[in-house]
């Protein structure tokens, strides 16, 4: 396997692991260690392979999953914020408002559901379907 294909395979494996770990703390050091590359090299590989920075991807996926939870559950905003790794409701609200242009409570109450700001998973449908199978 050539180096480029191997690097893309590593990034794909890490994306799959990240998708299964969105409700856990994911420091870049842990992700890089899991990849077998240095922190800086892995960040470059991730951006090159996906077109999005690793940190932005994780943050966008967490906020997208939180947005779905806000619409589909009656759990409190604080519970959802904590589930997706935010330190406080205030931090979550600030990040959520930056991404969706509404605070979480208003987003939940609005009648329509604008999906354009959601960040889809980088996994293909088949990979996503089997992401939780070990």
C-alpha positions in Angstrom: 0.0 0.0 0.0 1.5 3.4 -0.9 1.9 6.1 1.6 -1.0 8.3 0.5 -3.5 5.4 0.6 -2.2 4.4 4.0 -2.6 7.9 5.3 -6.1 8.1 4.0 -6.9 4.8 5.6 -5.6 6.0 8.9 -7.7 9.2 8.6 -10.8 7.1 7.7 -10.2 4.9 10.8 -9.8 7.9 13.0 -13.0 9.5 11.6 -14.9 6.3 12.4 -13.5 6.3 16.0 -14.3 10.0 16.4 -17.9 9.4 15.2 -18.3 6.7 18.0 -16.7 9.0 20.5 -18.5 12.4 20.0 -19.7 12.3 23.6 -16.2 11.8 25.0 -13.3 14.1 25.5 -11.2 14.0 22.3 -8.0 15.9 22.8 -5.8 16.1 19.7 -3.0 14.3 21.6 -5.2 11.2 22.1 -6.4 11.3 18.5 -2.8 11.7 17.2 -1.6 8.9 19.4 -4.3 6.6 18.1 -3.3 7.5 14.6 0.4 6.7 15.1 1.5 10.1 13.8 2.6 13.2 15.6 -0.1 15.7 16.5 1.0 18.2 13.9 1.5 15.7 11.1 -1.9 14.1 11.8 -3.7 17.4 11.7 -2.1 18.1 8.3 -3.1 14.7 7.0 -6.7 15.1 8.3 -7.1 18.4 6.6 -5.5 17.2 3.4 -7.7 14.0 3.3 -11.0 15.6 4.4 -10.8 19.3 3.5 -11.7 20.3 7.0 -9.6 20.8 10.1 -9.8 18.0 12.7 -11.0 20.4 15.5 -13.6 22.0 13.3 -14.9 18.6 12.2 -15.3 17.4 15.8 -16.9 20.6 17.0 -19.3 20.7 14.0 -20.3 17.1 14.4 -20.9 17.6 18.1 -23.1 20.6 17.5 -24.9 18.9 14.7 -25.7 15.9 16.9 -26.8 18.3 19.7 -29.1 20.1 17.2 -30.7 16.8 16.3 -31.1 15.9 20.0 -32.7 19.3 20.7 -35.3 18.7 18.0 -36.0 15.0 18.7 -35.8 14.8 22.5 -37.1 16.7 25.5 -33.8 16.5 27.4 -32.6 19.8 28.9 -30.1 22.0 27.0 -27.6 21.5 29.8 -27.9 17.6 29.6 -27.3 17.8 25.8 -24.4 20.3 26.3 -22.7 18.0 28.8 -23.3 14.9 26.7 -21.4 16.4 23.8 -18.4 17.6 25.9 -19.2 21.2 26.6 -18.1 22.5 30.0 -21.2 24.5 30.6 -24.5 25.5 29.1 -23.0 29.0 28.5 -20.1 27.6 26.4 -22.5 25.3 24.5 -25.0 28.2 23.8 -22.2 30.4 22.5 -20.9 27.7 20.1 -24.4 26.7 19.1 -25.4 30.3 18.3 -22.2 30.8 16.3 -23.0 27.7 14.1 -26.9 27.9 13.9 -27.5 31.6 14.4 -30.0 30.9 17.2 -29.6 29.9 20.8 -30.5 26.3 21.5 -33.8 27.0 23.2 -35.1 29.0 20.2 -33.7 26.5 17.7 -35.7 23.8 19.5 -38.9 25.8 19.5 -38.8 27.0 15.8 -41.3 25.2 13.7 -39.2 24.6 10.7 -35.9 22.7 10.7 -33.1 24.2 8.5 -30.7 21.3 7.8 -28.2 23.4 5.9 -26.0 24.1 8.9 -25.7 20.5 10.0 -22.3 18.9 9.4 -22.8 15.3 8.0 -20.5 12.5 9.0 -17.5 12.0 6.7 -18.2 8.2 6.9 -20.0 6.6 3.9 -23.4 5.1 4.7 -22.0 1.6 5.0 -19.3 2.7 7.4 -21.7 4.7 9.5 -24.1 1.7 9.7 -21.3 -0.5 11.1 -19.4 2.2 13.1 -20.6 0.8 16.5 -19.9 -2.8 15.7 -16.7 -4.0 17.3 
